[in-house]
Amino acid sequence: MEQEQNENEKQIQNQEDGQNHDSESENFIKGLFCGILLVLICAAGTLFYTRWKIAKIQSGTTAGVTSEKLDLDLSKVKRKTGEIEALINAYYLDEIDAQQIEDTLYTGMVAGLDDPYSVYYTQEQLESMEEATSGEYSGIGATLSQDPDTKEISVVSCFDGTPAEEAGLLPGDVITGWNGNPVSDMELSELVSKIKTDPDEHLTLSIERDGEELEVELTRRAVEVPTVEYEMLGDQIGYIRLLEFDEVTAQQFEEAMSDLESQGMEKLIIDVRNNPGGVLQTVCDMLDQFLPEGLIVYTEDKNGKRTEYTSDEEHQFTKPLAVLVNGNSASASEIFAGAIQDYGMGTIVGTTTFGKGIVQKIFYLSDGTGLKLTMAKYYTPKGHDIHKKGIQPDVEVELDEDLQNQSSISHEEDNQLKKAISILQEQDQE
């Protein structure tokens, strides 16, 4: 899991990946496109095999592989795809987009693994994924959403110190135009792409606010996504909410901890509810600030090769600690909670986590595209395999039913948070 998604995993925020196909079409496309792919590969000699070897070298699994391998009948595939190609050329009614077919056939080959976490990326998709996990991008610093019925695109929030905030955009503003162009027929992903990639750094958004039409001038620039929110609660309890584990999260977390310490923090709650995960090295860097010297997490690949991630002896958090989790706490969030639980460093509060205990790695192909493959399982310091099982909280607390469908919950009504606070207060009295 050098990098992962949330297939929400973050794009998975307002723009979650996924298209629905009926099973017959999926099977046909997978077979067809895998075949075409291999015809192209055969025409290029040993290109596929070479890239496969490179990928195995990159993953450190070139030697001693005894597990099942992909072994296709290339002559059969070449013959069958040749027949299909001839029929398409002879009879298909509409225009043929060769690039789309090529991209889809690679996608179909990986889809044949029947693993939702293994994905082929076009060059554009790869760049978008990398930007999402970096926590930095070129844009205006606003979160947008689209009404599924009306298709209205509106502002959800603006990050502090960004062009959106500085220009005066407000939550609830409905975006009606972009640089003089209407957005009524646009999907959210299309508008976001145009805002982020337009060669002109200056842009004008037409908005509707309280029935009034306004134009807002903005200058696009590099924006760092805030992935950490924090505040001091009553009784000197620090509260940190981790939205994701991006490349910028460790630094933001360190700054939050330092600020809370300067305010006299005596107890701490870390909230990873609804956190889909992120970058493995990021969560390890953060846990290094909490754990004693020892194992943080380890992975094992298909050949039994074990890779360990460890903490040093320079830092160890010794104050009362609670970690909030729920069924949407996944991957890196589970690594965080699992390590805290195994070391007895804090109390895990909430409901059983998602149960994503597998690791993905991005392989970069020679033409600028990429391949994300599931390549290992990870285990907690005590050797627990949590895949499809999740982490059981030390104190199980269901979120009140009337709160479960709310997009925003105040601290005053959050019964899970209240329980974590009471646990820390009880520990403080012992």
C-alpha positions as CSV (number, residue, x, y, z in Angstrom):
1,M,0.0,0.0,0.0
2,E,2.6,2.6,-0.8
3,Q,-0.4,4.5,-2.0
4,E,-4.0,3.6,-1.8
5,Q,-7.4,4.7,-2.4
6,N,-10.2,4.8,-1.2
7,E,-11.6,3.4,-4.4
8,N,-12.4,6.6,-1.6
9,E,-10.6,6.2,-1.0
10,K,-10.4,10.8,-1.8
11,Q,-11.4,11.0,-5.4
12,I,-13.7,8.7,-3.8
13,Q,-14.9,12.1,-2.0
14,N,-17.3,13.8,-4.4
15,Q,-16.0,11.9,-7.4
16,E,-15.8,8.2,-6.4
17,D,-14.7,5.9,-9.1
18,G,-16.9,3.3,-10.4
19,Q,-19.2,2.4,-13.4
20,N,-21.8,-0.3,-13.4
21,H,-21.9,-2.9,-16.1
22,D,-24.0,-6.0,-16.3
23,S,-22.1,-9.2,-15.8
24,E,-22.4,-10.4,-19.4
25,S,-21.0,-7.2,-20.8
26,E,-18.2,-7.3,-18.2
27,N,-17.1,-10.8,-19.1
28,F,-17.3,-10.1,-22.8
29,I,-15.3,-6.9,-22.5
30,K,-12.7,-8.5,-20.3
31,G,-12.2,-11.4,-22.7
32,L,-12.2,-9.2,-25.8
33,F,-9.9,-6.6,-24.5
34,C,-7.5,-9.0,-22.9
35,G,-7.2,-10.7,-26.2
36,I,-6.7,-7.5,-28.2
37,L,-4.0,-6.5,-25.6
38,L,-2.1,-9.6,-26.2
39,V,-2.3,-9.3,-30.0
40,L,-0.7,-5.9,-29.6
41,I,1.9,-7.3,-27.3
42,C,2.7,-10.2,-29.7
43,A,3.2,-7.7,-32.4
44,A,5.7,-5.9,-30.2
45,G,7.7,-9.1,-29.6
46,T,8.4,-9.6,-25.9
47,L,7.4,-6.2,-24.6
48,F,4.7,-7.5,-22.2
49,Y,7.0,-10.0,-20.7
50,T,9.8,-7.5,-20.3
51,R,7.5,-5.0,-18.5
52,W,6.2,-7.9,-16.4
53,K,9.7,-8.7,-15.4
54,I,10.5,-5.1,-14.6
55,A,7.4,-4.9,-12.4
56,K,8.6,-8.0,-10.5
57,I,12.0,-6.6,-10.1
58,Q,10.5,-3.4,-8.7
59,S,8.4,-5.4,-6.2
60,G,11.3,-7.5,-5.1
61,T,9.7,-10.7,-6.2
62,T,11.8,-11.9,-9.1
63,A,13.3,-14.9,-7.3
64,G,11.7,-18.0,-5.8
65,V,8.2,-17.4,-7.1
66,T,6.2,-20.6,-6.6
67,S,2.7,-19.2,-6.6
68,E,0.3,-19.4,-9.5
69,K,1.2,-17.3,-12.5
70,L,-0.8,-15.8,-15.4
71,D,-0.3,-18.2,-18.3
72,L,-2.5,-17.4,-21.3
73,D,-2.8,-19.3,-24.6
74,L,-1.4,-16.5,-26.8
75,S,-2.1,-18.2,-30.1
76,K,-5.7,-18.8,-29.2
77,V,-6.1,-15.2,-28.0
78,K,-4.4,-13.8,-31.1
79,R,-6.7,-15.9,-33.4
80,K,-9.9,-14.9,-31.6
81,T,-9.2,-11.2,-31.3
82,G,-8.3,-11.2,-35.0
83,E,-11.7,-12.5,-35.8
84,I,-13.4,-10.0,-33.5
85,E,-11.4,-7.1,-35.0
86,A,-12.3,-8.1,-38.5
87,L,-16.0,-8.2,-37.6
88,I,-15.9,-4.8,-35.9
89,N,-14.2,-3.3,-38.9
90,A,-16.7,-4.9,-41.3
91,Y,-20.0,-4.3,-39.4
92,Y,-19.8,-1.9,-36.5
93,L,-22.1,0.9,-37.2
94,D,-20.8,3.9,-35.3
95,E,-17.4,5.6,-35.1
96,I,-14.6,3.7,-33.4
97,D,-12.4,5.4,-30.8
98,A,-9.2,3.4,-30.9
99,Q,-7.7,5.1,-27.8
100,Q,-10.8,4.3,-25.8
101,I,-10.7,0.7,-26.9
102,E,-7.0,0.5,-26.0
103,D,-7.5,2.0,-22.6
104,T,-10.5,-0.2,-21.9
105,L,-8.8,-3.4,-22.9
106,Y,-6.0,-2.8,-20.4
107,T,-8.6,-2.0,-17.8
108,G,-10.4,-5.2,-18.7
109,M,-7.2,-7.3,-18.3
110,V,-6.7,-6.0,-14.7
111,A,-10.4,-6.3,-14.0
112,G,-10.1,-10.0,-14.8
113,L,-8.2,-10.4,-11.5
114,D,-11.6,-9.7,-9.8
115,D,-9.8,-7.5,-7.2
116,P,-11.5,-4.1,-6.6
117,Y,-8.1,-2.7,-5.4
118,S,-6.1,-3.6,-8.5
119,V,-6.5,-0.9,-11.2
120,Y,-5.1,0.1,-14.5
121,Y,-4.6,3.9,-14.9
122,T,-4.5,5.9,-18.0
123,Q,-1.9,8.7,-17.9
124,E,-4.5,11.2,-16.9
125,Q,-6.0,9.0,-14.3
126,L,-2.6,8.2,-12.8
127,E,-1.7,11.9,-12.6
128,S,-5.1,12.6,-10.9
129,M,-4.5,9.7,-8.4
130,E,-1.0,10.9,-7.5
131,E,-2.3,14.5,-7.0
132,A,-5.0,13.2,-4.7
133,T,-2.6,11.2,-2.5
134,S,0.0,14.0,-2.4
135,G,-2.4,16.3,-0.6
136,E,-1.3,19.1,-2.9
137,Y,-2.8,20.3,-6.2
138,S,-3.2,23.3,-8.4
139,G,-6.6,24.7,-7.9
140,I,-8.8,27.2,-5.9
141,G,-9.1,25.3,-2.6
142,A,-12.8,24.6,-2.5
143,T,-14.8,21.4,-2.0
144,L,-17.6,21.1,-4.4
145,S,-20.6,18.8,-4.6
146,Q,-23.3,18.0,-7.2
147,D,-27.0,17.4,-6.5
148,P,-27.8,14.0,-8.1
149,D,-31.3,15.2,-9.1
150,T,-30.9,18.8,-10.2
151,K,-27.2,18.5,-11.2
152,E,-26.5,21.8,-9.5
153,I,-22.9,22.2,-8.5
154,S,-22.4,24.1,-5.2
155,V,-19.6,25.0,-2.8
156,V,-19.4,22.8,0.3
157,S,-16.4,24.5,2.0
158,C,-13.4,26.6,1.3
159,F,-10.0,25.8,2.8
160,D,-8.3,28.5,4.9
161,G,-5.8,30.7,3.1
162,T,-6.8,29.6,-0.4
163,P,-7.9,31.5,-3.5
164,A,-11.5,30.4,-2.9
165,E,-11.6,31.8,0.6
166,E,-9.7,35.0,-0.4
167,A,-12.1,35.6,-3.3
168,G,-15.1,35.4,-1.0
169,L,-16.7,32.1,-2.1
170,L,-19.1,30.8,0.6
171,P,-20.6,27.4,1.4
172,G,-23.9,27.1,-0.5
173,D,-22.9,29.2,-3.5
174,V,-24.2,27.6,-6.6
175,I,-21.8,27.7,-9.5
176,T,-23.6,28.6,-12.8
177,G,-20.7,29.4,-15.1
178,W,-17.0,29.1,-15.6
179,N,-15.1,31.7,-17.7
180,G,-18.3,32.6,-19.4
181,N,-19.3,29.0,-20.1
182,P,-22.5,27.5,-18.6
183,V,-22.0,24.5,-16.3
184,S,-25.6,23.3,-16.5
185,D,-24.7,20.2,-18.6
186,M,-21.4,19.5,-16.8
187,E,-20.6,16.7,-14.5
188,L,-18.8,17.7,-11.3
189,S,-15.6,15.8,-12.4
190,E,-15.5,17.8,-15.7
191,L,-15.8,21.2,-14.0
192,V,-13.2,20.2,-11.4
193,S,-10.8,19.1,-14.2
194,K,-11.3,22.4,-16.1
195,I,-10.7,24.5,-13.0
196,K,-7.5,22.5,-12.2
197,T,-6.0,22.2,-15.7
198,D,-6.9,25.4,-17.6
199,P,-3.7,27.0,-18.9
200,D,-4.9,30.5,-17.7
201,E,-4.2,30.9,-14.0
202,H,-7.0,33.4,-13.7
203,L,-10.6,32.3,-13.9
204,T,-14.1,33.7,-13.4
205,L,-16.8,31.7,-11.6
206,S,-20.4,32.8,-12.0
207,I,-22.4,32.0,-8.9
208,E,-25.9,32.3,-7.5
209,R,-26.1,33.4,-3.9
210,D,-29.5,34.1,-2.2
211,G,-31.1,34.6,-5.6
212,E,-28.4,37.1,-6.8
213,E,-26.1,36.4,-9.7
214,L,-22.5,37.3,-8.9
215,E,-19.1,36.9,-10.6
216,V,-16.0,35.9,-8.6
217,E,-12.5,36.4,-9.9
218,L,-9.9,33.9,-8.7
219,T,-6.3,33.1,-9.4
220,R,-5.5,29.4,-9.4
221,R,-2.3,28.3,-7.5
222,A,-0.8,25.4,-5.5
223,V,-3.1,24.4,-2.7
224,E,-2.4,22.1,0.2
225,V,-5.4,20.1,1.3
226,P,-6.0,20.1,5.1
227,T,-6.2,16.5,6.1
228,V,-6.0,17.2,9.9
229,E,-8.5,19.1,12.0
230,Y,-7.9,19.8,15.7
231,E,-9.1,21.8,18.7
232,M,-8.9,21.8,22.4
233,L,-12.0,20.4,24.2
234,G,-12.9,21.0,27.8
235,D,-10.9,19.5,30.6
236,Q,-7.7,20.0,28.6
237,I,-8.6,17.2,26.2
238,G,-7.0,17.6,22.8
239,Y,-9.0,16.4,19.8
240,I,-7.5,15.6,16.4
241,R,-9.5,14.4,13.4
242,L,-7.6,12.7,10.6
243,L,-9.5,12.9,7.3
244,E,-7.0,10.9,5.3
245,F,-3.4,9.7,5.4
246,D,-1.9,11.7,2.5
247,E,1.8,12.7,2.0
248,V,1.1,16.0,3.8
249,T,-0.7,14.5,6.8
250,A,2.3,13.6,8.9
251,Q,3.5,17.2,8.9
252,Q,0.0,18.6,9.6
253,F,-0.4,16.1,12.4
254,E,2.9,17.1,14.0
255,E,1.9,20.8,13.9
256,A,-1.4,20.0,15.5
257,M,0.2,18.0,18.3
258,S,2.7,20.8,18.9
259,D,-0.1,23.4,19.1
260,L,-2.2,21.3,21.4
261,E,0.8,20.6,23.7
262,S,1.5,24.4,23.9
263,Q,-2.1,24.9,25.0
264,G,-1.6,22.5,27.9
265,M,-3.1,19.3,26.5
266,E,-3.3,16.6,29.2
267,K,-5.4,13.9,27.3
268,L,-5.9,13.2,23.6
269,I,-8.6,11.9,21.3
270,I,-7.7,10.9,17.7
271,D,-10.7,10.5,15.4
272,V,-10.2,8.2,12.3
273,R,-13.9,7.6,11.8
274,N,-14.7,7.6,8.0
275,N,-11.0,7.8,7.2
276,P,-10.5,5.5,4.2
277,G,-6.7,5.3,4.5
278,G,-3.9,6.5,2.4
279,V,-0.1,6.3,2.3
280,L,1.6,3.6,4.4
281,Q,4.7,5.6,5.2
282,T,2.6,8.4,6.4
283,V,0.8,6.4,9.1
284,C,4.1,4.8,10.1
285,D,5.7,8.2,10.5
286,M,2.8,9.3,12.7
287,L,2.8,6.2,14.8
288,D,6.5,6.6,15.4
289,Q,5.6,9.6,17.5
290,F,3.4,7.5,19.8
291,L,4.9,4.0,20.1
292,P,7.9,2.7,22.0
293,E,10.7,1.2,20.1
294,G,9.4,-1.8,18.1
295,L,7.2,-3.1,15.3
296,I,4.5,-0.8,13.9
297,V,3.2,-3.1,11.1
298,Y,4.6,-5.8,8.8
299,T,3.6,-7.1,5.4
300,E,3.9,-10.5,3.7
301,D,3.8,-11.0,-0.1
302,K,2.8,-14.0,-2.2
303,N,6.2,-15.6,-1.6
304,G,6.2,-15.1,2.2
305,K,8.7,-12.2,2.0
306,R,8.2,-10.1,5.2
307,T,8.8,-6.4,5.3
308,E,8.8,-4.7,8.7
309,Y,8.1,-1.1,9.6
310,T,9.4,0.0,13.0
311,S,9.4,2.8,15.5
312,D,12.4,4.2,17.2
313,E,12.9,5.0,20.9
314,E,13.0,8.8,20.5
315,H,9.2,9.4,21.0
316,Q,6.5,7.8,23.1
317,F,3.1,9.2,24.0
318,T,2.4,8.7,27.6
319,K,-0.8,10.7,28.2
320,P,-4.3,9.1,28.3
321,L,-5.4,8.4,24.7
322,A,-8.6,7.3,22.9
323,V,-9.0,6.5,19.2
324,L,-12.4,6.8,17.6
325,V,-13.2,4.2,14.8
326,N,-16.2,3.0,12.8
327,G,-17.0,0.8,9.9
328,N,-15.6,3.3,7.4
329,S,-12.2,3.4,9.1
330,A,-10.0,1.4,6.6
331,S,-6.5,0.5,5.7
332,A,-4.1,3.0,7.1
333,S,-6.7,4.0,9.8
334,E,-6.7,0.3,10.8
335,I,-2.9,0.2,11.0
336,F,-3.1,3.2,13.3
337,A,-5.8,1.8,15.5
338,G,-4.3,-1.7,15.5
339,A,-0.9,-0.6,16.6
340,I,-2.3,1.6,19.4
341,Q,-4.4,-1.4,20.5
342,D,-1.6,-4.0,20.4
343,Y,0.7,-1.8,22.4
344,G,-2.0,-0.9,24.9
345,M,-1.2,2.8,24.3
346,G,-4.9,3.9,24.3
347,T,-8.5,2.8,24.2
348,I,-10.2,2.1,20.8
349,V,-13.8,3.4,20.9
350,G,-16.6,3.0,18.4
351,T,-17.6,0.1,16.1
352,T,-15.7,-2.6,14.2
353,T,-13.5,-1.2,11.4
354,F,-13.8,-1.9,7.7
355,G,-11.3,-4.7,7.4
356,K,-8.9,-3.8,4.5
357,G,-5.7,-5.6,5.4
358,I,-4.1,-5.8,2.0
359,V,-1.4,-3.6,0.4
360,Q,-1.3,-2.1,-3.0
361,K,1.7,-0.7,-5.0
362,I,1.8,1.5,-8.0
363,F,3.9,0.3,-11.0
364,Y,4.8,2.9,-13.6
365,L,4.7,1.7,-17.2
366,S,6.9,3.0,-19.9
367,D,4.2,5.0,-21.7
368,G,3.2,7.1,-18.7
369,T,0.3,4.9,-17.6
370,G,0.3,2.9,-14.4
371,L,-0.9,-0.3,-12.7
372,K,-1.9,-0.6,-9.1
373,L,-1.7,-4.2,-7.9
374,T,-2.5,-5.9,-4.6
375,M,0.8,-7.4,-3.6
376,A,0.8,-8.2,0.1
377,K,-1.2,-8.5,3.3
378,Y,-0.4,-6.5,6.4
379,Y,-0.4,-7.6,10.0
380,T,-0.6,-5.7,13.3
381,P,2.4,-5.8,15.6
382,K,0.9,-8.9,17.4
383,G,0.4,-10.6,14.0
384,H,-3.3,-10.1,13.6
385,D,-4.7,-10.5,10.1
386,I,-7.6,-8.0,10.0
387,H,-8.6,-8.4,6.3
388,K,-12.3,-8.8,5.9
389,K,-12.5,-8.9,9.8
390,G,-11.7,-5.4,10.9
391,I,-10.5,-4.3,14.3
392,Q,-12.8,-4.8,17.3
393,P,-13.0,-1.7,19.5
394,D,-12.1,-2.0,23.2
395,V,-15.3,-0.2,24.0
396,E,-18.1,-0.7,21.5
397,V,-20.4,2.3,21.0
398,E,-22.9,2.6,18.1
399,L,-23.5,6.1,16.8
400,D,-27.1,7.1,17.8
401,E,-29.5,6.1,15.0
402,D,-30.8,9.6,14.4
403,L,-27.3,10.8,13.7
404,Q,-26.2,8.1,11.2
405,N,-27.5,9.9,8.1
406,Q,-26.4,13.3,9.1
407,S,-23.5,14.8,7.1
408,S,-22.4,16.9,10.0
409,I,-22.6,16.1,13.7
410,S,-21.8,18.5,16.5
411,H,-19.6,17.5,19.4
412,E,-22.6,18.1,21.7
413,E,-24.7,15.4,20.0
414,D,-21.8,12.9,19.1
415,N,-22.4,10.1,21.6
416,Q,-19.2,8.2,20.5
417,L,-17.1,11.3,21.2
418,K,-18.8,11.7,24.5
419,K,-18.0,8.2,25.5
420,A,-14.3,8.7,24.6
421,I,-14.2,11.8,26.7
422,S,-15.7,10.0,29.7
423,I,-13.2,7.2,29.4
424,L,-10.3,9.6,29.4
425,Q,-11.8,11.4,32.4
426,E,-12.2,8.2,34.3
427,Q,-8.6,7.2,33.5
428,D,-7.4,10.6,34.8
429,Q,-9.1,10.0,38.1
430,E,-7.5,6.5,38.6
